[in-house]
Amino acid sequence: MRYFLVAVLLIFNVCLLLAEPVITESQKKLVYVFPIRENIGPGIWRQTIKAFAEADSLKADVIVLHMNTYGGSVLDADSMRTKVLNSRIPVYVFIDNNAASAGALISIACDSIFMREGANMGAATVVNETGQAMPDKYQSYMRSIMRSTAEAQGKVSVVIGNDTLTKWRRDPKIAESMVDPDIYIKGIIDSGKVLTMTPTEAIKYGYCEGVRKDVHEVIEKAGIKNYEIREYKKSGLDKIIGFLVNPLVSGILIMAIIGGIYFEFQTPGITFPIVVAITAAILYFAPLYLEGLAANWEIIIFVVGLILLAIEILIIPGFGVFGISGIVLMVSGLILSLLDNVIFDFDGVEPSRVSTAVGTVLISILLSFFLSIWASSKLFASRKGVFRNFALHTTISTERSYVGVDQEDESLVGKRGIAQTVLRLSGKISVEGAVYDAMSEGTFIEKGERIRVVRHEAGQVYVVRDIE
């Protein structure tokens, strides 16, 4: 019996040993693919955070960046390359045609680089939107992060003859030459030129692990035979945000904000125009806030400006400090929300982006102002449709016993009296014991101040402050 049990245990262990390789091979590795097919900016950076978090939650074995970009914001590219360098999951990049500028930086941060035939990588000089190189302050920063990113890939041992030497896996000097035209590397790049590499050159200089046609070939080249692909999909919110941050759409929203405010102040109590303005303001600021462009203080500036403008129009008749301050703050809030600045620190913000933001806001405001004037003349004159009640169309005629006051009384002109109420600009005055409705010409007059009548026409008394 004892020999029988031993034989059974031996057979059982042999079966386990034979079955173990089969179980291992049947386990699929999860490959998470994150497409980068747009300019590098706040939007793609926000998607990067979501993609890496999802890959981590799915316990992905590999992340593949499917890249085709001409570059973008240095700040967002730096955030993305840091995310790649600190990833616990190996990150590969498949350059499907282009990895220029910011795309080159992100690619160098990846564990392995694969390129499609005919693709390119490099040209990382910091430029503005017109293609002109930025001052050396910006180039110095870019040179530094390109070097440090290449150095982060470490060194490899190379056997030359009987000697074993160590060298950088990705030469930092080559990475730097993608930024600085003054760098000369014998046999690679002449001074006066910025390096951009083809797949053949990238393989030769250690910046590419191979040429592949698609993501599947990249995965198989990495030695993964049995795998499952899970690709990052843009959510509905991502698509909506991408639509709303389009400069054209932002301009239309600004026009809706200004137009709504204009109509509400022209016809207080209608409600619909101010609802349109508030909705447009939410649609304008919310995506910019989520993209990391609009900060809390920039939105507060806009709201404070709106409040000051309302105070000027509704409470303090005329147009003075409150009104001007309100307009300045509102315009500043709209412009600053389009710029990636940290409390008026515009370091790293391209001048062209500033001009684009200023132009978008000012042109939209001007268009909205003139369109609002034109629309109000049409709407308030309308005698048909839903807008027919916005204005009074009844004709006041003498046949129906309506008689306008159209006379001048010279007896009051030149007389002095006392302001019975505050005149802002209208109020009541007392002249020789009689009380009249009056209007101040030009300035506010406080209650109790002496006044002088300057004219009396069409039933209206006009006064000024008596300074004699």
C-alpha positions in Angstrom: 0.0 0.0 0.0 2.9 2.4 0.9 4.5 1.8 -2.5 1.2 2.4 -4.2 0.8 5.9 -2.5 4.3 6.8 -3.4 3.7 5.9 -7.0 0.5 8.0 -7.0 2.3 11.1 -5.6 5.1 10.7 -8.1 2.6 10.6 -11.0 0.8 13.6 -9.6 4.0 15.7 -9.3 5.0 14.7 -12.9 1.6 15.8 -14.1 2.0 19.2 -12.4 5.4 19.7 -13.9 4.1 18.8 -17.4 1.0 21.0 -17.0 2.9 24.1 -15.7 4.3 25.3 -19.0 0.9 24.8 -20.7 -0.8 27.1 -18.1 1.9 29.7 -18.5 1.6 29.8 -22.3 -2.2 30.1 -22.1 -2.0 33.3 -20.1 -2.4 36.3 -22.4 -0.4 39.4 -21.7 -2.4 42.7 -21.8 -1.1 45.4 -24.1 -2.6 48.8 -23.5 -2.4 51.1 -26.6 -2.7 54.9 -26.2 -3.0 56.9 -29.4 -1.3 60.3 -29.6 -2.5 61.7 -32.9 -2.8 65.4 -32.1 -0.6 68.3 -31.0 0.8 68.0 -27.5 -1.2 70.2 -25.2 -3.3 70.3 -22.0 -6.0 68.0 -23.6 -3.6 65.2 -24.5 -1.9 65.5 -21.1 -5.2 65.1 -19.3 -5.9 62.0 -21.5 -2.4 60.7 -20.6 -3.2 60.8 -16.9 -6.5 58.9 -17.5 -4.8 56.3 -19.9 -2.0 55.4 -17.5 -4.4 55.2 -14.6 -6.6 52.8 -16.6 -3.6 50.7 -17.8 -2.5 50.4 -14.1 -6.0 49.4 -13.0 -6.2 46.8 -15.7 -2.7 45.5 -14.7 -1.4 45.9 -18.2 1.9 44.3 -19.0 2.9 46.8 -21.6 1.8 50.3 -22.7 2.3 51.2 -26.4 2.1 54.9 -27.5 0.8 55.0 -31.0 2.3 58.3 -32.0 1.8 60.7 -34.9 2.4 64.3 -33.9 4.2 67.4 -35.0 4.8 68.6 -31.5 3.1 71.1 -29.2 3.5 72.6 -25.8 6.9 72.1 -24.0 5.3 72.2 -20.6 2.7 69.4 -21.4 5.4 67.4 -23.2 7.6 67.6 -20.1 4.7 66.3 -17.9 4.1 63.5 -20.3 7.7 62.4 -20.5 7.9 62.4 -16.7 4.8 60.2 -16.6 6.5 57.8 -19.0 9.8 57.7 -17.1 8.1 57.0 -13.8 5.8 54.4 -15.2 6.1 51.0 -13.5 4.7 49.4 -16.7 7.2 49.2 -19.6 6.3 51.9 -22.2 7.0 51.4 -25.9 6.3 53.9 -28.7 5.4 53.2 -32.3 6.2 56.3 -34.4 3.6 56.1 -37.1 5.1 58.8 -39.4 5.9 61.7 -37.1 7.5 62.4 -33.7 8.6 66.0 -34.1 9.6 68.4 -31.3 7.6 67.5 -28.2 6.9 64.1 -29.8 10.6 63.3 -30.0 11.0 64.2 -26.3 8.2 61.8 -25.3 9.6 59.1 -27.6 13.1 59.2 -26.0 11.5 58.7 -22.6 10.0 55.3 -23.7 11.7 52.0 -23.0 11.7 51.0 -26.6 11.2 53.0 -29.8 9.8 51.5 -33.0 9.2 53.4 -36.3 7.2 52.9 -39.4 9.2 52.9 -42.7 9.3 56.6 -43.8 8.8 58.0 -40.3 10.8 60.8 -38.8 11.9 61.8 -35.3 13.6 65.0 -34.1 13.5 68.8 -34.8 12.9 69.7 -31.2 13.9 73.4 -31.3 11.4 75.5 -29.3 9.6 77.7 -31.8 6.5 80.0 -31.7 3.4 79.4 -33.9 5.1 81.2 -36.8 8.0 78.8 -36.8 10.6 81.3 -35.4 13.0 80.0 -32.8 12.4 81.2 -29.3 15.2 82.9 -27.2 18.0 80.8 -25.8 16.4 80.8 -22.4 13.8 78.4 -23.8 16.3 76.4 -25.9 18.5 75.9 -22.9 15.7 74.3 -21.0 14.8 72.1 -23.9 18.4 71.0 -24.4 18.6 70.0 -20.7 15.4 67.9 -20.6 16.4 66.2 -23.9 19.8 65.3 -22.4 18.4 64.1 -19.1 15.7 62.0 -20.8 18.3 60.2 -22.9 20.5 59.7 -19.8 17.6 58.2 -18.0 17.8 55.2 -20.3 21.1 54.3 -18.7 24.3 52.7 -20.2 25.0 49.4 -21.9 28.2 47.3 -22.1 30.0 47.0 -25.4 32.8 44.5 -26.2 35.4 46.0 -28.4 38.2 43.5 -29.0 39.3 42.3 -25.6 37.9 45.3 -23.8 34.4 45.8 -22.4 33.3 49.4 -22.5 30.2 51.1 -21.3 28.3 53.8 -23.3 25.0 55.5 -23.1 22.2 53.5 -24.5 20.9 56.7 -26.1 23.6 59.3 -26.6 22.6 62.5 -24.8 24.6 64.6 -27.3 22.5 63.3 -30.1 19.3 64.1 -28.2 20.6 67.6 -27.6 21.5 68.1 -31.3 17.7 67.7 -32.0 17.4 71.1 -30.3 20.7 73.0 -30.8 21.9 73.8 -34.4 25.4 74.7 -33.0 26.2 71.1 -32.0 28.5 69.2 -34.2 28.8 65.4 -34.1 31.2 63.8 -36.5 29.4 61.6 -39.0 26.0 62.5 -37.6 25.2 66.2 -37.8 27.0 69.3 -39.0 26.8 72.6 -37.1 24.1 75.0 -38.3 21.6 72.1 -38.6 19.0 70.6 -36.3 18.9 66.8 -36.2 15.9 64.8 -37.5 16.4 61.1 -38.0 15.0 58.5 -40.4 14.3 55.0 -39.1 17.6 53.8 -40.6 19.6 56.6 -38.9 17.7 56.1 -35.6 18.6 52.4 -35.5 22.2 53.2 -36.3 22.5 55.7 -33.5 20.7 53.6 -30.9 17.4 55.6 -31.0 15.2 52.9 -32.5 14.8 49.2 -31.9 13.4 48.4 -35.3 11.1 49.2 -38.2 7.6 47.9 -38.0 4.4 48.3 -40.0 1.8 48.4 -37.2 1.3 48.0 -33.5 0.9 44.2 -33.8 4.4 43.9 -35.3 5.8 46.1 -32.5 4.3 43.8 -29.8 5.7 40.7 -31.5 9.1 42.3 -31.9 9.1 42.9 -28.1 8.8 39.1 -27.7 5.1 39.0 -26.8 3.4 36.2 -28.7 0.2 35.6 -26.8 -1.5 39.0 -26.1 -4.7 41.0 -25.9 -4.9 44.6 -26.9 -6.9 47.2 -25.0 -7.0 50.7 -26.6 -7.7 54.0 -24.9 -11.0 55.4 -26.2 -11.9 59.1 -25.9 -14.9 59.6 -23.7 -17.8 61.7 -24.7 -16.5 64.4 -22.3 -13.1 64.3 -24.1 -14.8 64.9 -27.4 -17.0 67.7 -26.0 -14.0 69.5 -24.4 -12.0 69.1 -27.6 -14.9 70.8 -29.5 -15.4 73.6 -27.0 -11.8 74.6 -26.7 -11.6 75.2 -30.5 -10.8 78.9 -31.0 -13.7 79.4 -33.3 -16.2 77.9 -30.8 -14.6 79.9 -27.9 -15.1 83.1 -30.0 -18.8 82.2 -30.5 -19.2 81.6 -26.8 -17.7 85.0 -26.0 -20.1 86.6 -28.4 -23.0 84.8 -26.6 -21.7 86.0 -23.2 -21.4 89.7 -24.3 -24.6 89.6 -26.3 -26.6 88.1 -23.5 -25.4 90.7 -21.0 -26.1 93.5 -23.4 -29.7 92.4 -24.0 -30.4 91.8 -20.3 -29.2 95.3 -19.5 -31.3 96.8 -22.3 -34.4 95.0 -21.3 -34.1 94.0 -17.6 -36.4 91.2 -16.4 -36.6 89.2 -19.6 -34.3 86.6 -18.1 -33.7 84.7 -21.3 -30.6 86.8 -22.4 -28.9 86.4 -19.0 -29.6 82.6 -19.1 -27.9 82.5 -22.5 -24.9 84.5 -21.1 -24.5 82.3 -18.0 -24.8 79.1 -20.1 -22.2 80.4 -22.6 -19.9 81.4 -19.7 -20.1 77.9 -18.2 -19.4 76.3 -21.6 -16.5 78.7 -22.1 -14.7 78.4 -18.7 -15.5 74.7 -17.8 -13.5 73.0 -20.6 -10.6 75.4 -20.1 -10.7 74.7 -16.4 -10.6 70.9 -17.0 -7.8 71.4 -19.5 -5.8 73.2 -16.9 -5.8 76.5 -18.7 -8.3 78.5 -16.7 -7.6 78.7 -13.0 -10.0 79.6 -10.2 -8.6 83.2 -9.9 -9.2 83.8 -13.6 -12.8 82.8 -13.3 -13.2 85.0 -10.2 -11.7 88.0 -12.1 -14.4 87.6 -14.7 -17.3 87.2 -12.2 -16.1 90.3 -10.2 -15.9 92.3 -13.4 -19.5 91.3 -14.3 -20.7 92.3 -10.8 -18.9 95.7 -11.1 -20.5 96.3 -14.5 -23.9 95.4 -13.1 -23.5 97.8 -10.2 -22.5 100.6 -12.6 -25.5 100.1 -14.9 -28.2 99.2 -12.4 -27.3 101.1 -9.2 -25.0 103.9 -10.1 -26.2 105.6 -13.3 -23.6 106.9 -15.6 -20.3 105.4 -16.5 -17.3 105.7 -14.2 -14.8 103.7 -12.2 -17.1 100.7 -11.6 -18.0 100.3 -15.2 -14.5 100.7 -16.6 -13.0 98.4 -13.9 -15.7 95.8 -14.6 -15.0 95.7 -18.4 -11.2 95.5 -17.8 -11.6 92.6 -15.4 -14.1 90.7 -17.6 -11.8 91.0 -20.7 -8.8 90.1 -18.6 -10.5 87.0 -17.2 -11.5 85.9 -20.7 -8.0 86.4 -22.1 -6.1 84.9 -19.2 -8.2 81.8 -19.2 -6.9 81.0 -22.7 -3.3 81.2 -21.5 -1.4 78.6 -19.4 0.0 81.0 -16.8 0.5 80.8 -13.1 -0.8 84.0 -11.5 0.6 86.4 -14.1 3.7 84.3 -14.6 3.9 83.9 -18.4 7.2 82.2 -18.4 7.1 79.6 -21.2 3.9 81.0 -22.8 4.6 81.7 -26.5 4.0 85.3 -27.6 1.9 84.0 -30.5 -0.5 82.3 -28.0 -0.9 85.6 -26.2 -1.7 87.4 -29.4 -4.1 84.7 -30.5 -5.9 84.9 -27.1 -6.1 88.7 -27.2 -7.3 88.7 -30.8 -9.9 86.0 -30.2 -11.4 87.8 -27.2 -11.3 91.4 -28.6 -12.6 90.5 -32.0 -15.4 88.4 -30.5 -16.4 91.3 -28.2 -16.5 93.8 -31.0 -18.5 91.5 -33.3 -20.9 90.7 -30.4 -21.3 94.4 -29.6 -22.2 95.4 -33.2 -24.4 92.4 -33.8 -26.2 93.1 -30.6 -27.0 96.7 -31.6 -28.2 95.4 -35.0 -30.2 92.6 -33.5 -31.8 94.9 -30.9 -32.9 97.3 -33.6 -34.6 94.4 -35.4 -36.1 92.7 -32.4 -37.4 95.7 -30.5 -39.0 97.0 -33.7 -40.7 93.7 -34.4 -44.5 93.7 -34.5 -44.8 90.0 -35.1 -43.5 86.8 -33.6 -42.2 86.1 -30.1 -40.3 89.4 -29.8 -43.3 91.6 -30.5 -43.8 92.4 -26.8 -40.2 93.5 -26.2 -41.0 97.1 -27.0 -44.1 99.4 -26.8 -45.6 99.9 -30.2 -48.8 101.9 -29.2 -49.0 105.3 -30.9 -49.8 108.1 -28.5 -51.9 110.7 -30.4 -53.8 113.9 -29.6 -57.0 112.2 -31.0 -56.9 109.8 -28.0 -56.4 112.7 -25.5 -52.6 112.2 -25.0 -51.0 115.6 -24.9 -47.2 116.0 -24.5 -45.7 118.8 -22.5 -43.9 121.0 -24.9 -43.4 124.3 -23.3 -40.6 126.3 -21.8 -40.9 128.3 -18.6 -38.3 130.9 -18.4 -39.5 132.1 -15.0 -37.5 129.4 -13.1 -34.2 129.9 -15.1 -31.5 131.4 -13.0 -33.3 130.8 -9.7 -31.5 129.0 -6.8 -32.8 126.4 -4.5 -32.0 123.2 -2.5 -31.7 119.6 -3.6 -34.5 117.8 -1.7 -33.1 114.4 -2.7 -29.9 113.0 -4.2 -29.8 113.8 -7.9 -28.3 110.8 -9.7 -29.1 112.2 -12.2 -32.7 112.9 -11.5 -34.4 113.8 -8.2 -36.4 116.6 -6.5 -35.5 120.2 -5.8 -37.1 123.0 -3.8 -37.2 126.5 -5.3 -38.9 129.3 -3.4 -40.9 126.8 -1.4 -42.1 124.8 -4.4 -40.9 121.3 -5.2 -40.0 120.3 -8.7 -38.8 117.1 -10.4 -35.3 118.0 -11.8 -32.3 116.5 -13.5 -28.7 117.3 -12.9 -26.6 118.2 -15.8 -23.4 116.3 -15.8 -22.6 115.6 -12.1 -24.3 114.0 -9.1 -25.7 116.4 -6.6 -26.1 115.3 -3.0 -29.2 116.0 -0.8 -29.0 119.4 0.8 -26.6 121.0 -1.7 -27.5 124.3 -3.3 -28.6 124.2 -6.9 -29.3 126.7 -9.7 -31.8 126.2 -12.5 -30.2 126.5 -15.9 -33.2 125.7 -18.1 -36.7 124.5 -18.1 -38.0 122.9 -21.2 -40.5 120.2 -22.3 -41.7 120.1 -18.7 -38.3 119.1 -17.3 -36.2 121.3 -15.0 -32.4 121.1 -15.4 -30.1 122.2 -12.7 -26.4 122.4 -11.8 -24.6 122.6 -8.5 -24.6 126.3 -7.3 -20.9 127.1 -6.6 -21.4 130.9 -6.0 
